[in-house]
């Protein structure tokens, strides 16, 4: 399982790296949807449930953000708050130790970076 998870993780890293090379937020989101699929599979294979669930949510969050960006030209603050609360809820439900809170924190920080308009901050 570890070897398969490592191979899938490499695909995730490559896809994620390609995402930040784009200049259009919609393209960044498309690449990150694919990367999150790979990350979800990788973490679930490693039994890192909180990380796997957070990345599964990230797939839906990126899809939502993509369609909002496409329709309105901006991602709504309400979507940001709703997905933040869901990530916290996942963290509470799947809590095992302080280490299991790291994906929750990273998910919220990442979500803020993609929600705001500065793509340089998103890439950082």
Backbone as CSV, one residue per row, in Angstrom:
resi,resn,N_x,N_y,N_z,CA_x,CA_y,CA_z,C_x,C_y,C_z
1,UNK,0.813,-1.204,0.000,0.000,0.000,0.000,0.858,1.271,0.000
2,UNK,1.979,1.228,0.744,2.804,2.420,0.859,3.409,2.825,-0.484
3,UNK,3.803,1.825,-1.275,4.381,2.126,-2.584,3.324,2.737,-3.497
4,UNK,2.146,2.141,-3.518,1.055,2.680,-4.337,0.702,4.101,-3.890
5,UNK,0.623,4.315,-2.575,0.331,5.653,-2.051,1.417,6.645,-2.465
6,UNK,2.668,6.208,-2.475,3.771,7.075,-2.893,3.681,7.457,-4.357
7,UNK,3.326,6.486,-5.196,3.182,6.758,-6.634,2.035,7.734,-6.874
8,UNK,0.914,7.494,-6.219,-0.230,8.398,-6.358,0.130,9.785,-5.832
9,UNK,0.881,9.840,-4.729,1.334,11.119,-4.178,2.213,11.884,-5.152
10,UNK,3.036,11.167,-5.922,3.878,11.841,-6.923,3.013,12.477,-8.015
11,UNK,1.960,11.762,-8.445,1.038,12.357,-9.423,0.365,13.604,-8.839
12,UNK,0.023,13.544,-7.560,-0.602,14.693,-6.902,0.338,15.889,-6.882
13,UNK,1.585,15.658,-6.532,2.566,16.754,-6.470,2.793,17.362,-7.855
14,UNK,2.896,16.509,-8.864,3.098,17.005,-10.235,1.902,17.853,-10.670
15,UNK,0.701,17.347,-10.427,-0.509,18.090,-10.820,-0.610,19.396,-10.057
16,UNK,-0.314,19.360,-8.747,-0.351,20.573,-7.930,0.659,21.593,-8.446
17,UNK,1.864,21.119,-8.800,2.896,22.014,-9.317,2.459,22.666,-10.625
18,UNK,1.789,21.892,-11.467,1.270,22.456,-12.718,0.198,23.507,-12.450
19,UNK,-0.568,23.309,-11.368,-1.657,24.251,-11.081,-1.134,25.650,-10.792
20,UNK,-0.066,25.739,-10.040,0.412,27.075,-9.654,1.184,27.770,-10.764
21,UNK,1.415,27.070,-11.872,2.074,27.691,-13.015,1.085,28.462,-13.890
22,UNK,-0.197,28.276,-13.656,-1.233,28.931,-14.462,-1.443,30.371,-14.018
23,UNK,-1.931,31.179,-14.945,-2.193,32.586,-14.649,-3.675,32.870,-14.465
24,UNK,-4.503,31.871,-14.690,-5.947,32.020,-14.578,-6.453,31.178,-13.407
25,UNK,-7.211,31.781,-12.512,-7.691,31.079,-11.319,-8.542,29.861,-11.688
26,UNK,-9.324,29.955,-12.754,-10.162,28.818,-13.154,-9.302,27.616,-13.536
27,UNK,-8.208,27.857,-14.250,-7.302,26.760,-14.599,-6.592,26.209,-13.366
28,UNK,-6.235,27.095,-12.460,-5.618,26.644,-11.201,-6.573,25.708,-10.485
29,UNK,-7.831,26.079,-10.409,-8.823,25.261,-9.715,-9.021,23.905,-10.387
30,UNK,-8.997,23.861,-11.706,-9.161,22.589,-12.416,-8.007,21.644,-12.078
31,UNK,-6.783,22.138,-12.156,-5.632,21.309,-11.819,-5.688,20.862,-10.357
32,UNK,-6.137,21.746,-9.485,-6.176,21.395,-8.071,-7.290,20.396,-7.752
33,UNK,-8.340,20.377,-8.542,-9.357,19.337,-8.380,-8.716,17.972,-8.630
34,UNK,-7.965,17.878,-9.719,-7.292,16.615,-10.047,-6.271,16.256,-8.964
35,UNK,-5.497,17.228,-8.525,-4.502,16.978,-7.475,-5.177,16.504,-6.195
36,UNK,-6.305,17.095,-5.836,-7.010,16.692,-4.623,-7.580,15.284,-4.727
37,UNK,-7.957,14.869,-5.924,-8.385,13.479,-6.113,-7.223,12.552,-5.780
38,UNK,-6.045,12.848,-6.332,-4.866,12.029,-6.048,-4.508,12.047,-4.556
39,UNK,-4.510,13.233,-3.965,-4.184,13.335,-2.537,-5.186,12.561,-1.678
40,UNK,-6.466,12.643,-2.015,-7.481,11.916,-1.246,-7.207,10.418,-1.273
41,UNK,-6.952,9.897,-2.455,-6.661,8.470,-2.582,-5.417,8.116,-1.786
42,UNK,-4.372,8.931,-1.917,-3.124,8.661,-1.213,-3.344,8.605,0.299
43,UNK,-3.985,9.620,0.859,-4.173,9.664,2.310,-5.099,8.562,2.804
44,UNK,-6.126,8.245,2.058,-7.010,7.169,2.482,-6.296,5.819,2.442
45,UNK,-5.401,5.617,1.463,-4.591,4.394,1.425,-3.653,4.309,2.635
46,UNK,-3.213,5.454,3.122,-2.313,5.496,4.279,-3.072,5.533,5.607
47,UNK,-4.399,5.451,5.549,-5.269,5.507,6.732,-5.174,6.835,7.473
48,UNK,-4.821,7.894,6.762,-4.824,9.248,7.324,-6.211,9.825,7.031
49,UNK,-7.163,9.453,7.862,-8.571,9.720,7.588,-8.872,11.222,7.524
50,UNK,-8.372,11.995,8.479,-8.647,13.434,8.483,-8.128,14.084,7.204
51,UNK,-6.903,13.755,6.814,-6.323,14.327,5.595,-7.109,13.874,4.365
52,UNK,-7.485,12.612,4.319,-8.256,12.111,3.184,-9.605,12.791,3.061
53,UNK,-10.296,12.933,4.200,-11.610,13.576,4.185,-11.490,15.064,3.830
54,UNK,-10.464,15.719,4.332,-10.249,17.136,4.021,-10.007,17.319,2.528
55,UNK,-9.241,16.418,1.930,-8.994,16.515,0.492,-10.221,16.154,-0.324
56,UNK,-11.034,15.229,0.154,-12.302,14.957,-0.533,-13.181,16.213,-0.530
57,UNK,-13.232,16.878,0.605,-13.988,18.126,0.675,-13.378,19.173,-0.263
58,UNK,-12.055,19.169,-0.377,-11.380,20.134,-1.251,-11.794,19.972,-2.707
59,UNK,-12.097,18.752,-3.105,-12.577,18.528,-4.474,-13.880,19.302,-4.685
60,UNK,-14.806,19.141,-3.747,-16.102,19.834,-3.867,-15.951,21.342,-3.700
61,UNK,-15.038,21.748,-2.822,-14.794,23.176,-2.641,-14.234,23.785,-3.920
62,UNK,-13.263,23.137,-4.544,-12.690,23.666,-5.780,-13.722,23.701,-6.900
63,UNK,-14.579,22.681,-6.965,-15.652,22.697,-7.965,-16.598,23.866,-7.729
64,UNK,-16.987,24.064,-6.479,-17.875,25.188,-6.133,-17.223,26.516,-6.473
65,UNK,-15.961,26.679,-6.069,-15.246,27.919,-6.347,-15.098,28.129,-7.853
66,UNK,-14.837,27.057,-8.595,-14.694,27.167,-10.051,-15.975,27.702,-10.684
67,UNK,-17.114,27.102,-10.319,-18.378,27.523,-10.930,-18.790,28.920,-10.466
68,UNK,-18.472,29.279,-9.220,-18.765,30.658,-8.778,-17.902,31.652,-9.534
69,UNK,-16.634,31.329,-9.701,-15.715,32.208,-10.430,-16.190,32.364,-11.882
70,UNK,-16.613,31.271,-12.467,-17.068,31.293,-13.852,-18.365,32.089,-13.995
71,UNK,-19.284,31.920,-13.034,-20.604,32.556,-13.124,-20.568,34.012,-12.684
72,UNK,-19.938,34.289,-11.539,-19.984,35.637,-10.963,-18.690,36.427,-11.142
73,UNK,-17.601,35.742,-11.476,-16.311,36.421,-11.568,-15.627,36.556,-10.226
74,UNK,-16.250,36.058,-9.175,-15.696,36.143,-7.816,-16.283,35.016,-6.977
75,UNK,-15.501,34.580,-5.988,-15.949,33.533,-5.075,-16.567,34.205,-3.851
76,UNK,-17.754,33.776,-3.466,-18.478,34.448,-2.386,-17.882,34.149,-1.012
77,UNK,-18.023,35.112,-0.121,-17.562,34.967,1.260,-18.371,33.889,1.980
78,UNK,-19.630,33.757,1.624,-20.490,32.740,2.249,-19.951,31.344,1.957
79,UNK,-19.516,31.102,0.725,-18.922,29.805,0.383,-17.674,29.557,1.212
80,UNK,-16.855,30.596,1.369,-15.649,30.485,2.187,-16.006,30.070,3.613
81,UNK,-16.988,30.709,4.217,-17.389,30.407,5.599,-17.972,28.997,5.699
82,UNK,-18.844,28.631,4.769,-19.472,27.299,4.813,-18.413,26.205,4.727
83,UNK,-17.494,26.320,3.793,-16.464,25.287,3.657,-15.498,25.289,4.845
84,UNK,-15.237,26.452,5.421,-14.399,26.503,6.631,-15.062,25.743,7.778
85,UNK,-16.350,25.963,7.951,-17.077,25.265,9.015,-17.119,23.760,8.783
86,UNK,-17.270,23.358,7.535,-17.278,21.923,7.230,-15.920,21.304,7.519
87,UNK,-14.840,22.010,7.182,-13.499,21.494,7.470,-13.311,21.335,8.973
88,UNK,-13.741,22.320,9.742,-13.631,22.226,11.208,-14.452,21.044,11.720
89,UNK,-15.638,20.863,11.182,-16.477,19.737,11.580,-15.800,18.401,11.273
90,UNK,-15.202,18.284,10.106,-14.458,17.067,9.762,-13.330,16.840,10.764
91,UNK,-12.639,17.923,11.118,-11.554,17.810,12.100,-12.051,17.324,13.447
92,UNK,-13.208,17.803,13.871,-13.776,17.384,15.160,-14.195,15.914,15.106
93,UNK,-14.850,15.525,14.021,-15.352,14.156,13.898,-14.214,13.144,13.797
94,UNK,-13.162,13.473,13.049,-12.079,12.517,12.813,-10.880,12.727,13.732
95,UNK,-11.020,13.541,14.751,-9.911,13.865,15.650,-9.320,12.605,16.287
96,UNK,-7.991,12.468,16.175,-7.270,11.382,16.825,-6.194,11.923,17.755
97,UNK,-5.514,12.983,17.314,-4.473,13.624,18.110,-4.253,15.024,17.541
98,UNK,-3.348,15.759,18.154,-3.064,17.107,17.645,-2.568,17.072,16.203
99,UNK,-1.889,16.021,15.828,-1.383,15.904,14.461,-2.534,15.846,13.460
100,UNK,-3.654,15.277,13.849,-4.789,15.195,12.924,-5.431,16.555,12.678
101,UNK,-5.041,17.572,13.442,-5.563,18.924,13.204,-4.772,19.682,12.139
102,UNK,-3.591,19.182,11.788,-2.766,19.852,10.781,-3.489,19.967,9.443
103,UNK,-4.127,18.893,8.920,-4.861,19.052,7.653,-6.003,20.060,7.727
104,UNK,-6.610,20.183,8.901,-7.692,21.152,9.076,-7.140,22.568,8.934
105,UNK,-6.057,22.835,9.635,-5.428,24.149,9.571,-4.948,24.463,8.156
106,UNK,-4.296,23.498,7.524,-3.811,23.703,6.157,-4.968,23.922,5.183
107,UNK,-6.059,23.195,5.378,-7.225,23.357,4.505,-7.810,24.752,4.575
108,UNK,-7.878,25.297,5.778,-8.443,26.646,5.938,-7.490,27.705,5.369
109,UNK,-6.197,27.552,5.615,-5.220,28.505,5.074,-5.242,28.471,3.547
110,UNK,-5.255,27.257,2.991,-5.304,27.144,1.534,-6.590,27.761,0.982
111,UNK,-7.699,27.476,1.643,-8.977,27.998,1.161,-8.959,29.525,1.135
112,UNK,-8.379,30.142,2.149,-8.274,31.597,2.148,-7.436,32.061,0.957
113,UNK,-6.339,31.357,0.694,-5.449,31.794,-0.388,-6.120,31.710,-1.756
114,UNK,-6.988,30.734,-1.956,-7.672,30.617,-3.245,-8.899,31.522,-3.302
115,UNK,-9.473,31.845,-2.151,-10.671,32.692,-2.104,-10.351,34.143,-2.442
116,UNK,-9.259,34.659,-1.926,-8.924,36.061,-2.163,-8.437,36.238,-3.595
117,UNK,-8.301,37.462,-4.075,-8.049,37.736,-5.491,-6.583,37.750,-5.912
118,UNK,-5.655,37.792,-4.985,-4.230,37.895,-5.322,-3.680,36.503,-5.653
119,UNK,-3.465,36.221,-6.939,-2.973,34.903,-7.348,-1.544,34.641,-6.891
120,UNK,-0.747,35.694,-6.658,0.592,35.476,-6.114,0.516,34.873,-4.709
121,UNK,-0.438,35.325,-3.925,-0.633,34.747,-2.589,-1.122,33.293,-2.711
122,UNK,-1.968,33.036,-3.695,-2.425,31.671,-3.935,-1.245,30.765,-4.262
123,UNK,-0.362,31.235,-5.109,0.805,30.424,-5.499,1.750,30.215,-4.327
124,UNK,1.880,31.231,-3.474,2.773,31.110,-2.322,2.273,30.026,-1.393
